[in-house]
């Protein structure tokens, strides 16, 4: 059986969530892209993508170091408590 859509949906354009984000950021950029225009500043766009990738890597490393710092702080606290317990129990 063939999937038939109601008549009202045949002429509707599908809008993707990424298009909504582009539209909210810059309505003109959305219209250009929707009309088939490609940006002329490809080198700048590529450099921006590269910069964002590098920044994302730095953020992930910082997050990992922050988690390690919390773990080490917790371990130091536990060792201090164990040390105090051993010192006062003898």
C-alpha positions as CSV (number, residue, x, y, z in Angstrom):
1,X,0.0,0.0,0.0
2,X,1.4,3.4,-0.9
3,X,1.8,6.0,1.8
4,X,-0.6,8.8,0.8
5,X,-0.5,12.2,2.5
6,X,-3.5,14.5,2.8
7,X,-3.8,17.1,0.0
8,X,-2.9,19.9,2.4
9,X,0.6,18.6,3.1
10,X,1.6,18.2,-0.6
11,X,2.6,21.9,-1.0
12,X,4.2,22.4,2.5
13,X,7.9,23.0,2.8
14,X,9.8,21.0,5.4
15,X,11.7,23.2,7.8
16,X,14.6,21.7,9.7
17,X,15.7,22.7,13.2
18,X,19.1,23.8,11.8
19,X,17.2,26.2,9.5
20,X,15.4,27.7,12.5
21,X,18.7,28.3,14.2
22,X,20.1,30.0,11.2
23,X,17.0,32.1,10.8
24,X,17.1,33.2,14.4
25,X,20.8,34.1,14.2
26,X,20.5,36.0,10.9
27,X,17.4,36.1,8.8
28,X,19.3,37.3,5.7
29,X,21.8,34.4,5.9
30,X,18.9,32.0,6.1
31,X,17.3,33.6,3.0
32,X,20.6,33.5,1.1
33,X,21.1,29.8,1.9
34,X,17.5,28.9,1.2
35,X,17.8,30.7,-2.2
36,X,20.9,28.7,-3.1
37,X,23.5,31.4,-2.6
38,X,26.8,30.2,-1.1
39,X,29.0,32.4,1.1
40,X,32.0,33.9,-0.6
41,X,34.1,34.0,2.5
42,X,34.8,30.2,2.5
43,X,38.3,30.7,3.9
44,X,37.0,32.7,6.9
45,X,34.3,30.2,7.5
46,X,36.8,27.3,7.5
47,X,39.1,29.3,9.8
48,X,36.1,29.8,12.2
49,X,35.2,26.1,12.1
50,X,38.8,25.3,12.9
51,X,38.9,27.9,15.8
52,X,35.7,26.5,17.2
53,X,37.1,22.9,17.1
54,X,40.3,24.0,18.9
55,X,38.2,25.9,21.5
56,X,36.0,22.8,22.0
57,X,39.1,20.6,22.6
58,X,40.4,23.1,25.2
59,X,37.0,23.2,27.0
60,X,37.0,19.4,27.1
61,X,40.5,19.3,28.5
62,X,39.6,22.0,31.1
63,X,36.5,20.0,32.1
64,X,38.6,16.8,32.5
65,X,41.2,18.7,34.6
66,X,38.4,20.2,36.8
67,X,37.0,16.7,37.5
68,X,40.5,15.4,38.3
69,X,41.1,18.3,40.7
70,X,37.8,17.6,42.5
71,X,38.8,13.9,42.8
72,X,42.3,14.8,44.2
73,X,40.7,17.2,46.6
74,X,38.3,14.5,47.8
75,X,41.2,12.0,48.1
76,X,43.2,14.6,50.1
77,X,40.3,15.2,52.4
78,X,39.8,11.5,53.0
79,X,43.5,11.0,53.7
80,X,43.5,13.9,56.2
81,X,40.5,12.5,58.0
82,X,42.2,9.0,58.1
83,X,45.4,10.6,59.3
84,X,43.6,12.5,62.1
85,X,41.7,9.3,63.2
86,X,44.9,7.3,63.3
87,X,46.8,10.1,65.2
88,X,44.1,10.5,67.9
89,X,43.4,6.8,68.3
90,X,46.9,5.9,69.4
